[in-house]
Amino acid sequence: MVSIPEQGISPGQRYGPVDISEAVRQLDLAAHDLAVASGCIGLGDLNEAHTNVITARAAADAAEEILRVAIGAGGREWPG
């Protein structure tokens, strides 16, 4: 996702409060999807395993983006 800041807005003001607990939730989802993918591989269902690996990657990417925004906001913890 790309954001183009409006004129006169500093990079630290582009985003509202960042709740890093959402990053934790996304990583938990990624771990679950990987466990499901592993089980699917064991059962020989490679299509379902592939789907779960893709969703795990999406969740990990979401967590990374949340943390990048939080760090870009000066590393401050925002009220949740």
RAMO-V755824 format. One record per residue. RES is the residue in three letters. SS is DSSP state (H for helix, E for strand, C for the rest). NEAR is the number of other ideal C-beta (glycine too) atoms within 8 Angstrom. D_FIRST is the distance of its C-alpha to the first C-alpha in whole Angstrom. Layout:
RES_SS_NEAR_D_FIRST ; RES_SS_NEAR_D_FIRST
This chain:
MET_C_3_0 ; VAL_C_3_4 ; SER_C_5_7 ; ILE_C_4_10 ; PRO_C_8_13 ; GLU_C_5_16 ; GLN_C_4_19 ; GLY_C_3_21 ; ILE_C_7_18 ; SER_C_6_18 ; PRO_H_6_15 ; GLY_H_7_17 ; GLN_H_6_17 ; ARG_C_8_13 ; TYR_C_7_13 ; GLY_C_3_16 ; PRO_C_6_18 ; VAL_C_10_16 ; ASP_C_7_18 ; ILE_C_10_18 ; SER_H_7_20 ; GLU_H_9_17 ; ALA_H_12_16 ; VAL_H_9_20 ; ARG_H_8_20 ; GLN_H_13_17 ; LEU_H_11_19 ; ASP_H_8_22 ; LEU_H_11_21 ; ALA_H_13_20 ; ALA_H_9_23 ; HIS_H_8_25 ; ASP_H_13_23 ; LEU_H_11_24 ; ALA_H_8_28 ; VAL_H_9_28 ; ALA_H_14_27 ; SER_H_9_30 ; GLY_H_8_32 ; CYS_H_12_31 ; ILE_H_10_32 ; GLY_H_6_35 ; LEU_H_6_36 ; GLY_C_5_35 ; ASP_C_8_32 ; LEU_H_8_30 ; ASN_H_6_28 ; GLU_H_9_27 ; ALA_H_12_27 ; HIS_H_9_24 ; THR_H_8_22 ; ASN_H_13_22 ; VAL_H_11_21 ; ILE_H_8_18 ; THR_H_10_17 ; ALA_H_14_18 ; ARG_H_9_16 ; ALA_H_8_13 ; ALA_H_13_14 ; ALA_H_11_15 ; ASP_H_8_11 ; ALA_H_10_11 ; ALA_H_14_13 ; GLU_H_8_12 ; GLU_H_9_9 ; ILE_H_13_12 ; LEU_H_10_14 ; ARG_H_8_12 ; VAL_H_10_12 ; ALA_H_14_15 ; ILE_H_7_17 ; GLY_H_9_15 ; ALA_C_11_17 ; GLY_C_5_20 ; GLY_C_5_20 ; ARG_C_6_22 ; GLU_C_4_22 ; TRP_C_9_22 ; PRO_C_3_24 ; GLY_C_5_23
